[in-house]
Amino acid sequence: MTDANNRDTRDEVPSAARPSLQPAKKRTTRAALLGAVAVIALGGAIGNSVLPHGALAEAPALTVPGQASGPASFADIVDRVKSSVVAVKVKMVETADASDDGDSSSNIPQLRPGDPLEKFFKRFGGGEGLPFQFRGPQQRHSGQALGSGFIISSDGYVVTNNHVVEHASNVTLTLDDGRTVPAKVVGTDKKTDLALLKITEGGNFPHVDFASREPRIGDWVIAVGNPFGLGGTVTAGIVSARGRDIGAGPYDDFLQIDAPVNRGNSGGPTFDTQGNVVGVNTAIYSPSGGSVGIGFAIPAEVAKDVVASLKDKGSVSRGWIGVQIQPVSPEIADSLNLKGTKGALVAETQSGSPATSAGIKSGDVIVGVNGDHVDTPRELARRIAALGPDKKVDLTYLRDGTEHTANVRLGTLPADKEASISTPETGGRTALANLGLSLAPAASVSGAKEGVVVTEVDPDGVAAQKGLKSGDIIVEAAGRPVSRPAEISSALDAAKKDGRKAVLLRVKSGDQTRFVALATNPAS
């Protein structure tokens, strides 16, 4: 699916206002700020877990009158699992300009030697105080990343994070006994930030298994990894929450844990009290870059499916129905006469896609997959992706207040492509002052072929608050195609007379499509 707001992600879900979690740089970890607090990729690795065989007994509990009971010690569990955890060291090659002084804040445009402007500025500017700098030839510099991982099989398969090994030119692993062994990248999956490695030396390696059941909120967990290069570090805490969406990717479904994890823990395992892996540590939520007790781990049920696919094919194939989707806001629900806001609103179907073939249309709200309810676009994306290509599914959707079912054969999720948003020239403006909008028919704007073009937006107006911007094209108002600004005014007036609080617009931004609910009475 395609993110209906900003990016062409197809069977993915918009990240709303939440910034994306960025992969860690190879020498330092990169952070994405969420408000005043940072979500930081930990720069480490994680893997499937199962230790040398033998059931792990639960640690004896210590009961204190008036207090909750907990393990007296994690030592027995740690003794069994610690040997399966590895430190991941990655070397990569980065390209930089010879004239780069490391000041990334510079806004001075850079020109290469031989640029046509070089002769002009040297002749008339004398080289002093120029608004340009000339760049020398690019040089290659090596970088290094440190992370964590864990061994999931006796023949040396290792799980870690994609952002740890991305662009790696060389990968080595330090085992718990101090040995350093080479490894190769078998496959990576950027959407879930997982990677699978293989130790290239032969041997019978200690390993761990993924947990067969999901942990409950409040369960004890143990994190083992390589924070700040300090290998073999063990911390403990509880599962604080499940199903966290932190904007890291289209299939966010993180465990939140309070076991302290820091930079370098990325890719490392989180164990339950039976010694099974329940999560792969990936990010922290922190104002300082250090642990404040809020960490995020990829659940085992997600990791083990991805890892199995990487081991089998070196990549992950996901199901795809070919629609752009978005959440159902209260205003949109009112415009569509829906009773609630659950489901995924179809902003547009792609030509030739499985959804189009099954009769799904823009404006439909998908509320179920194979009889199971779907509450959010992200939940729909995860379910469709997990089913895989060529599977037949029954989609339940609402159209004009009536429930329908469509049988769809899933396609294969195509590779992502970057959406391009163009801003056409303006002309023939018609103002909707109360909404902070200026509009023009597509026929009067160069490059536009349909609908009504947004030529200007008041940054403090209602339209701007809804995300409309100059260059957007309104193709429908209240379910009807529009070609003139007056038709949008008429749709607003008609909705107001009918007592509706908003009118639903279908808007295109580049190759992205979404619905926007504009209030019929902005002052209210």
Summary of the structure (lengths in Angstrom):
residues: 524
radius of gyration: 26.7
end to end distance: 35.0
largest distance: 86.3
contacts: 1864
relative contact order: 0.13
helix: 16%
strand: 36%
